[in-house]
Amino acid sequence: MDLPDFIQSFPALDLPFPEDQVRSHAIRSEAGLVVFLHFLTDFELPPHAHGGQWGTVIEGEAELTIGGETRLYRPGESYDIPAGTVHSARLKAGTKAIDVFEEADRYKLKT
Protein backbone atom coordinates (compact mmCIF):
# COMPACT_ATOMS: atom_id res chain seq x y z
CA MET A 1 0.00 0.00 0.00
CA ASP A 2 1.40 3.36 -1.01
CA LEU A 3 0.96 6.28 1.34
CA PRO A 4 -1.23 9.14 0.07
CA ASP A 5 0.62 11.93 -1.73
CA PHE A 6 -0.01 14.41 1.08
CA ILE A 7 1.79 12.13 3.57
CA GLN A 8 4.62 11.54 1.11
CA SER A 9 5.03 15.32 0.94
CA PHE A 10 5.78 15.49 4.70
CA PRO A 11 9.47 16.19 5.30
CA ALA A 12 11.91 13.34 5.76
CA LEU A 13 13.83 12.90 8.99
CA ASP A 14 17.57 13.24 9.36
CA LEU A 15 17.98 9.61 10.43
CA PRO A 16 21.31 7.94 11.16
CA PHE A 17 20.51 5.36 8.43
CA PRO A 18 20.99 5.55 4.65
CA GLU A 19 17.93 6.60 2.63
CA ASP A 20 18.32 3.50 0.46
CA GLN A 21 17.50 1.45 3.59
CA VAL A 22 14.82 3.53 5.35
CA ARG A 23 12.46 6.14 3.93
CA SER A 24 10.67 8.50 6.32
CA HIS A 25 7.92 11.12 6.28
CA ALA A 26 7.22 13.00 9.49
CA ILE A 27 4.94 15.51 11.10
CA ARG A 28 5.92 17.25 14.33
CA SER A 29 4.06 19.19 16.97
CA GLU A 30 5.10 20.51 20.35
CA ALA A 31 3.51 17.38 21.83
CA GLY A 32 5.39 14.74 19.82
CA LEU A 33 6.62 13.36 16.52
CA VAL A 34 4.68 11.10 14.12
CA VAL A 35 6.79 9.19 11.59
CA PHE A 36 5.74 7.07 8.63
CA LEU A 37 8.58 4.61 7.96
CA HIS A 38 9.25 2.35 4.98
CA PHE A 39 12.09 -0.16 5.34
CA LEU A 40 13.50 -0.83 1.88
CA THR A 41 15.92 -3.56 2.99
CA ASP A 42 16.03 -6.04 5.85
CA PHE A 43 16.97 -3.84 8.75
CA GLU A 44 18.28 -4.34 12.27
CA LEU A 45 18.09 -1.65 14.94
CA PRO A 46 20.46 -2.28 17.88
CA PRO A 47 19.32 -2.04 21.52
CA HIS A 48 18.67 1.52 22.68
CA ALA A 49 16.32 3.54 24.88
CA HIS A 50 14.66 6.96 24.76
CA GLY A 51 11.34 8.59 25.64
CA GLY A 52 8.05 6.80 25.09
CA GLN A 53 7.19 5.36 21.69
CA TRP A 54 4.03 3.82 20.26
CA GLY A 55 3.75 2.26 16.84
CA THR A 56 1.78 0.07 14.50
CA VAL A 57 2.77 -2.08 11.54
CA ILE A 58 0.87 -1.26 8.34
CA GLU A 59 2.62 -3.71 6.03
CA GLY A 60 5.25 -6.44 6.46
CA GLU A 61 6.50 -7.54 9.85
CA ALA A 62 8.65 -6.30 12.69
CA GLU A 63 10.30 -8.40 15.36
CA LEU A 64 10.70 -6.21 18.42
CA THR A 65 12.46 -6.96 21.67
CA ILE A 66 11.04 -4.65 24.32
CA GLY A 67 12.38 -4.91 27.86
CA GLY A 68 13.85 -8.35 27.12
CA GLU A 69 10.66 -9.82 25.58
CA THR A 70 10.65 -10.59 21.84
CA ARG A 71 7.48 -10.59 19.76
CA LEU A 72 6.64 -10.56 16.05
CA TYR A 73 4.24 -7.79 14.97
CA ARG A 74 2.22 -8.00 11.75
CA PRO A 75 -0.10 -5.54 9.97
CA GLY A 76 -2.64 -4.02 12.31
CA GLU A 77 -0.70 -4.89 15.46
CA SER A 78 0.56 -2.13 17.73
CA TYR A 79 3.38 -1.86 20.24
CA ASP A 80 4.01 0.43 23.18
CA ILE A 81 7.53 1.12 24.39
CA PRO A 82 7.56 2.90 27.76
CA ALA A 83 10.08 5.71 28.28
CA GLY A 84 13.53 4.44 29.20
CA THR A 85 12.84 0.82 28.15
CA VAL A 86 15.65 -0.83 26.20
CA HIS A 87 14.39 -2.15 22.87
CA SER A 88 15.66 -3.36 19.50
CA ALA A 89 14.09 -4.36 16.19
CA ARG A 90 14.46 -6.55 13.12
CA LEU A 91 12.35 -5.47 10.17
CA LYS A 92 11.78 -7.25 6.88
CA ALA A 93 12.31 -5.40 3.61
CA GLY A 94 9.04 -3.78 2.56
CA THR A 95 7.80 -3.25 6.11
CA LYS A 96 5.89 -0.02 6.68
CA ALA A 97 5.09 1.32 10.14
CA ILE A 98 3.85 4.41 11.89
CA ASP A 99 5.82 5.40 14.99
CA VAL A 100 4.85 8.11 17.43
CA PHE A 101 7.49 9.52 19.77
CA GLU A 102 6.73 11.53 22.89
CA GLU A 103 9.95 13.48 22.23
CA ALA A 104 9.09 16.03 19.54
CA ASP A 105 12.80 16.49 18.86
CA ARG A 106 13.72 12.79 18.76
CA TYR A 107 14.97 13.30 15.18
CA LYS A 108 15.52 16.49 13.20
CA LEU A 109 13.55 17.19 10.06
CA LYS A 110 15.60 17.32 6.86
CA THR A 111 15.77 20.73 5.33
SEMAR-171437 format. One record per atom (N, C-alpha, C): x, y, z. Coordinates in pm, whole numbers, padded with zeros to 5 digits, always signed. Each point is the difference from the previous one (the first is absolute). Layout:
<atoms>
XYZ/...
</atoms>
This chain:
<atoms>
+00084-00117+00000/-00084+00117+00000/+00090+00124+00000/-00023+00086-00096/+00073+00126-00005/-00068+00101+00091/+00079+00084+00062/-00055+00107+00082/-00059+00107-00091/-00104+00070+00045/-00056+00109-00081/+00106+00107-00028/-00018+00068-00111/+00097+00104-00041/+00024+00104+00108/-00107+00039+00072/+00020+00105+00101/+00091-00047+00112/-00003-00129+00034/+00092-00052+00103/+00141-00009-00057/+00010-00042-00127/+00132-00008-00062/+00064+00138-00017/-00080+00106+00010/+00057+00134-00010/+00049+00052+00136/-00029-00074+00109/+00055+00039+00131/+00152-00009-00009/+00071+00083+00075/+00146-00004-00006/+00057-00132+00052/+00114-00036-00054/+00073-00117+00048/+00073+00037+00129/+00039-00102+00073/+00080+00021+00121/+00147-00016-00031/+00082+00066+00077/+00145-00016-00009/+00037-00119+00087/-00020-00119-00055/+00024-00125+00075/+00146-00042-00014/+00049-00076+00097/+00138-00049-00010/+00011-00127-00085/-00089-00014-00099/-00002-00117-00089/-00007+00050-00144/+00060-00073-00093/-00005+00042-00141/-00143-00001-00054/-00030+00096-00088/-00133+00010-00060/-00033-00117-00090/+00102-00075-00046/-00030-00118-00081/-00037-00119+00088/+00000+00018+00132/-00045-00104+00093/-00132+00036+00067/-00016+00127+00037/-00120+00045+00072/-00048+00133-00058/-00126+00003-00037/-00062+00125-00047/-00093+00049+00111/-00003+00131+00021/-00083+00056+00107/-00077+00123-00047/-00115+00019+00062/-00083+00120-00019/-00053+00032+00139/+00015+00125+00043/-00032+00031+00139/-00082+00127+00013/-00074+00004+00109/-00072+00120+00039/+00027+00020+00149/+00030+00123+00037/+00041+00031+00137/-00093+00104+00059/-00024-00014+00129/-00069+00104+00076/+00078+00019+00129/-00041+00094+00081/+00067+00019+00128/-00020-00122+00090/-00104-00077-00026/-00035-00114+00084/+00071-00129-00039/+00054-00010-00121/+00063-00125-00041/+00034-00001-00148/+00042-00117-00046/+00047-00020-00136/-00068-00125-00056/-00063+00012-00117/-00063-00113-00067/+00081-00029-00126/+00042-00125-00016/+00088-00037-00111/-00059-00118-00076/-00007+00014-00132/-00039-00108-00088/+00130-00057-00055/+00028-00126+00026/+00126-00063-00038/-00023-00110-00103/+00092-00009-00097/-00002-00107-00098/+00141-00058-00005/+00013-00126+00038/+00130-00067+00003/+00021-00067-00135/+00097+00046-00075/+00023-00046-00136/+00086-00126-00006/+00072-00028+00107/+00084-00119+00010/-00027-00065+00135/+00042-00125+00017/-00004-00058+00134/+00083+00093+00088/-00049+00023+00119/+00060+00104+00083/+00004-00044+00145/+00113+00027+00065/+00014-00033+00142/+00036+00125+00078/-00077+00027+00102/+00022+00117+00087/+00055-00052+00133/+00120+00042+00039/+00062-00053+00122/-00074+00049+00126/+00025-00066+00113/-00065+00041+00125/+00029+00146+00034/-00105+00069+00044/+00011+00141+00038/-00122+00036+00084/+00000+00118+00056/-00113+00048+00080/-00015+00150-00020/-00120+00049+00020/-00031+00143-00012/-00136+00023+00063/-00063+00113-00027/-00133+00027+00052/-00102-00098-00056/-00122+00011+00043/-00105-00092-00042/-00021-00004-00150/-00041-00118-00048/-00024-00022-00142/-00118-00095-00014/-00088+00030-00093/-00110-00089-00036/+00004-00018-00150/-00033-00118-00048/+00001-00020-00144/-00095-00109-00043/-00020-00005-00130/-00082-00105-00061/+00058-00038-00136/-00008-00126-00032/+00049-00051-00128/-00114+00014-00101/+00028+00059-00116/-00104+00009-00103/+00021-00106-00108/+00124-00039-00020/+00030-00100-00103/+00130-00070+00040/+00011-00129-00029/+00122-00074+00032/-00002-00052+00142/+00119-00011+00058/+00008-00047+00139/+00123+00055+00069/-00016+00015+00131/+00108+00054+00084/+00014-00089+00122/+00121-00046+00023/+00030-00075+00122/+00063+00097+00098/-00071+00027+00108/+00048+00095+00100/+00033-00072+00129/+00109+00041+00061/+00034-00044+00135/-00013+00122+00087/-00098-00005+00091/-00031+00114+00087/+00016-00046+00144/+00095+00059+00071/+00023-00039+00139/+00033-00147+00016/+00071-00057-00097/+00043-00140+00007/-00100-00100-00056/-00119+00043-00041/-00100-00090-00057/-00010+00023-00150/+00013-00108-00078/-00004+00008-00146/-00135-00045-00052/-00052+00077-00096/-00130-00032-00060/+00000+00045-00145/-00069-00076-00085/-00015+00034-00141/-00131+00077-00018/+00008+00116-00065/-00117+00084-00025/-00029-00001-00149/-00128-00017-00034/-00045-00003-00139/-00098+00114-00023/-00044+00020-00125/-00090+00112-00030/-00120+00007+00095/-00023+00121+00048/-00111+00024+00091/+00035-00015+00146/+00118-00053+00029/+00041-00019+00140/+00083+00120+00046/-00023+00039+00124/+00066+00117+00057/+00090-00038+00115/+00098+00086+00025/+00094-00021+00111/+00014+00130+00078/+00030-00015+00127/+00019+00114+00089/+00132-00020+00072/+00088+00097-00013/+00132-00008+00062/+00007+00111+00105/-00009-00036+00127/+00005+00103+00105/+00134+00074+00001/-00003+00125+00042/+00121+00082+00009/+00109-00072+00078/+00121+00003-00053/+00115-00058+00067/+00016-00150-00017/-00092-00066-00070/+00007-00146-00018/+00094-00034-00115/+00095-00087+00024/+00092-00044-00104/-00078-00086-00100/+00020+00029-00129/-00068-00075-00104/+00088-00007-00124/-00030-00098-00086/+00069-00016-00127/-00101-00054-00100/+00039-00003-00129/-00095-00043-00102/+00072-00067-00117/-00073-00093-00061/+00038-00059-00129/-00121+00017-00090/+00021+00063-00114/-00111+00028-00091/+00030-00059-00136/-00100-00061-00060/+00013-00058-00133/-00009+00110-00105/+00071-00018-00110/-00009+00093-00112/-00147+00013-00040/-00042+00123-00026/-00138+00026-00039/-00091+00035+00116/+00050-00013+00122/-00083+00031+00117/-00026+00150+00006/-00126+00034+00031/-00039+00139+00020/-00063+00009+00138/+00034+00107+00071/-00051+00018+00137/-00022+00148+00026/-00083+00026+00098/-00019+00135+00051/+00052-00002+00143/+00093+00088+00031/+00052+00013+00136/-00029+00139+00052/-00039+00006+00126/-00029+00126+00066/+00092+00011+00121/+00076+00108+00005/+00096+00022+00108/-00049+00112+00089/+00012-00018+00132/-00039+00107+00091/+00098+00117-00007/+00122-00026-00045/+00102+00104-00014/-00015+00065-00138/-00051+00120-00004/-00020+00070-00127/+00130+00019-00076/+00111+00006+00072/+00130+00021-00064/+00085-00127-00006/-00066-00115+00002/+00073-00128-00006/+00093-00003-00121/-00049+00044-00115/+00081+00010-00122/-00027+00137-00062/+00099+00054-00066/-00017+00128-00070/-00064-00024-00136/-00079+00098-00044/-00054-00004-00134/+00109+00039-00098/+00001-00065-00117/+00095+00039-00105/-00045+00131-00060/+00096+00082-00031/-00034+00128-00062/+00046+00004-00143/
</atoms>
